[in-house]
Amino acid sequence: MLRRSWQESSINNEPQNQSQDLFAQVVDATKVAIAGAADAYRDTFDDFKRSLPSFDEVVHQAMRMPGAEVNRASYLTNAIGPKHDAYTVGVAIDTTPAKAGITDKEIARMAKHSIGVEARRTTALSMAAGLPGGAAAAATIPADLIQFYAHLIRMIQKLSYLYGWRDLVHIMGEDTDMATARALVMFLGVMAGDEQADKLLGNLAARRRAGESIENLRYSLCEKWGSAKVESISLALGKRMAHRLTGQVAGKAVPVLGMVISGGISFAGFGDMAKRLHRQLKIHGA
C-alpha cells in the first residue's frame, strides 16, 4: 500500500518535474544566448571605437555634408522678411539685425524658432538611424554622428547671423578655410559648456566691440595664441563626443527602442547645446 502510494505520487509529480526542468533549460539557454549576444555586441563596439574618427575629422566631414552651409542673406530674408519690409531686411543683411532695428525680443524669437526647426530635423534623422538595432546599428553611428554635428554647424551659422557675427564662420564645402574650422570648434565648445570656449568668445566679442575687424579676429584664431586655445577645446570636445557615443551605441542595441533612445539623446543634446550658445551670444553678440 505504501509502495503504491509512493508510485502514484511520483506519477502525479512527473509532469510538474518535467515542467520545472523545461523551465530551467529555457532559462539556461536564454542566459547563454544573452551572454553570446553581449559578447558579440561588445566586440563590435570595441572594433567600432577603434575605427571612430577623431573629433576634428567629424567636424571636417560635417562641414562637407550637403546642406551644412547656411546662406546668410537667404536665412535672414526668411527669418526677418515675414514681419518687416524689404528695406529693413536689406539693412540687416548689410549690417546686423540689431542695427536694422530688430528688437532683442524679436531676435530671440527667431533664434528659438530656428533651434526648434534644426532640433526636429536632427532628431528625425537620428531616430531613423536607430531603427536597425543590435550590433549592426553601430555601423549607422558615424553617419548619425556626422549629421548631428552638421546640424550643430547649421545652428551655429543661424545664431551667429542673428547676433552679428557676420563672417567669422564661412562654410564653403571642400574650400572651407582653417579660420572657419577654428571658429566652429570655439562655438561647439560654447555649446558644450566649455569654459575655455566661453572665454575665447568673450575675448573676440570685446575686441570686436573695440573696433577690430572680423578678418583680424579670424586670423588670430590661426596664430599661436588662438591655435593653442582651440586645440585644448577640441580635446575636451573629443572626450564629450566619445561619452555621447557610448550612450547611443548602448541605446541602439535594442531594435525600435533604440530608435526612441537615439532620437531622445539627439533631441535633448541638440536642444541643450543650441540654447547654451543662444544664451552666450545674447551676451557676446558682435
N, C-alpha and C positions, 0 to 999 in steps of 0.2 A: 504493500500500500504506500509506504513511504517512498519506495523507488518510483512507482508510477506517478506519484505527486510531483517528484523532482523532475521526471521526464516531461510531464505536462508543462511544468513551469518553464523548463528550458525551451520547449517548443513555442510557448506563448511569447517568450522574451526574444526569440530568434529574430523576428522582423525588426524589433527595436534596436537590437545589437547591430544588425546589418545597416540600418539607417544611420546609426551613430558612426559606424565605420566608413560609410559612404561620405557622410558629412566631413569627417576627419580627412579623408582623401581629397575632397574638394578644397578644403582649407589649405592643405599642404600644397596641392597643385597651384592654387591661387598665389600662395606665398612665393613659390618658385617662379611663376610667371611674372609677378611684380618685381622680384629681385632681378630677373633676367632683363626685363624692360628698363629697370632703373640703371643697370649696368650699361646697357646699350645706349641709353639716353645720356648717361654720364660720359661715356666715351665720345659720343657725338659732340656733346657740349665742350669737352676738353679740346677736341680737334678744332671746333669752331673758334674757341678762344685763341688758339694758337694762330689761326688764319685771319683773325679780326684786324681790319685796317686800323692805323693809328688815328687819333683824333684829327690831326692835320689833314690826313688823307680823306677822312669822312667829309670834312669841311670843303676841301677842294672838289671832291666828287659832287657834293651837294650844290656847289656854285655852278656846276656844269649841267645840272638837271634842267630839262625843258621846263620853262615857267618859273625858274628861280629868280630871274630878273624881273623887277617891277619898274616899269617906265614911270618916271616921276610925274611928267606932265599929264599922262593919261590917268594915273591914280588920283592926283589932286583934282583933276577935272571931274572925275566920277564922284569923289568924296565931297567936294565943295559945291559943284555945279547945281545940284537939285535945289539948294536953298539960297544961292547967290547968283548975281548977274555975271556976265562974261568978263566985265572989267575987273571985278573982284577976283575971279578965278585967274585971270591973266597976271594980276599983281602978285597973287600967292605963288604962282609958278615962277615969276621973275625974281621974287624975293623969298618971303616965307608966308605961311598962312597968318601968323600973328601980325606981320607988317601990312597984310591986306585987310586988317580989321576983323579977322575972325576971332571971336572971343575964346578964352580959355575953356569955358564950358562946352562950346561947340567943338573945339579941337578934341577935348576929352571924349565927347560923344562919338566922334568919328573914329577915334582910336579904339574905343570899346567895341564898336561895330566891326572894325577890321579884325580885332582879336577873335571875336566870335566866328567870323567867316573862316579864318585860317584854322582855328581850333576844330571846327566841324569837318573841314576838308581832311586834315591830317588824321583825325580820329577815324573817319570812314575808311581811309586807305590802310590804317593800321589794323582795324578790325578785319578787313579783307585779307590782310597778310596773316592774321591769326587763325584763319579757317582750317588749314591743313591739320594741325595738331600733331602730337607725337614728336619723335626725333626729327622727322622730315621738316618740321616747322622751323628748325634752326636755320635752314637754308634760306628762308624768307627774310631773316632778320637784317642782313646787310642792306638789302633794298629798303626795308622798313626804316632802318636807322637813317639812311641817307635821305629818304623822303621827309622824315621828321625834321632833320636839320635844314633841308631845303625850304620847308615851311617856316622854320625859325628865321632863316635868312630873308624870306619874303616879308616876315613880320618886322624884322629889323629895318628894312627899307621903308616900309609904310610908316612906321612910327618915327623914324628919323626924318622923313619928309614932312610929316606933320609938325615936328618940333624944331625945324630949322636947320637940320644937318643935311644940307643940300647935296654935297658931292663927296662926303667922307667915305661913303660906300658907293662903288660904281661897278656893278656886275656886268661883265662883258663875255660870258662863257669862257672859252679857251683863252681869251686875251685878258682876263681879269688880272689886275696888277697886284703886286705884293702889298702895297699900302691898303688896298681894299681888303685883302685877306687878313691883314693885321687888325684892321678896324673891326672886321666881323668877329674875330676872336675876342676883342675887347667887349663888344656888345653881347656876345654869347656869354662871356664871363659875368657881365652885369645881370643877364637873365638868370644865371645860375646862383646869384647871390655872392659872387666872389668879391671880397673887399678890395683886392688889388685892382680889379676891373672898375669898381665904383670910383676909386681914387683917380685912376687914369682918365676916366670920362670926365670927372670933375676938373682935373688939370687942363684937359683940352678945352672944356667949356669956358673956364676962366680966361684962358689965352685967347679964345675966340671973341669973348666979350670985350677984351682989351684991344681988339682990332687985328689980331693975327689972322692971316689968310688960311682958308681951308687947305690950300695946296701946301702951305708950310707945315700945317698940322699933320697932313698925310706923310710928308717927308720925315717928320720927327718920329713917326711910328716905325720907320725903316732904319733909322740910325741906331747906334748902340744903346742909347737911353731907352728908346721905345721897344727895341727888339728884346731886351732882357726882361722887361715887364710883360710883354706879350707872350714870351716863351714860358714864363712862370705861370701865367694864366692858362695857357694851353695844357701844361702838365696837369694842373688841377682839374681842368675840364675832362681830360682823358680818363682820370680816375672816376669822375662822376658818370661818364658815359659807360664805363665798364660796370658800374653799380646798377645803372638803369638796364643794361643788357641782361644782367643776371635775373632781374625780375621778369623781363619779357620772355627769356628762354624758359624759365620755370612755368610761367603762365601758359605758354604755348604748348606745353607738354600734353594738355588735355584738349581734345578736339571740341569745337564750339565754345566751351567755357574759355578756352584760350583766346578766342576771338573777343569775348567780352573783357577779359583781363587786359589783353593787348590794347584794345581800344580805350579802356579806362585809364591805363597808365599814360597813354599818349594824350588823352584829353586833359587829365589832371596836370600832367607835367607841362604840356604846352601852355595851358591857361595860366598856371602859376608863373612860368618863365616870362611870358608876354606881359603879364600885369606888373611884374617886378621891373622890367625895362620901362614900361609906361610910367611907373612912379618916379624912376630916376630921371627920365627925360623931361618930366614936368619940372624937375628941379634944375636939370642941366641942359636945357634947350640952348641951341646956338644963337 
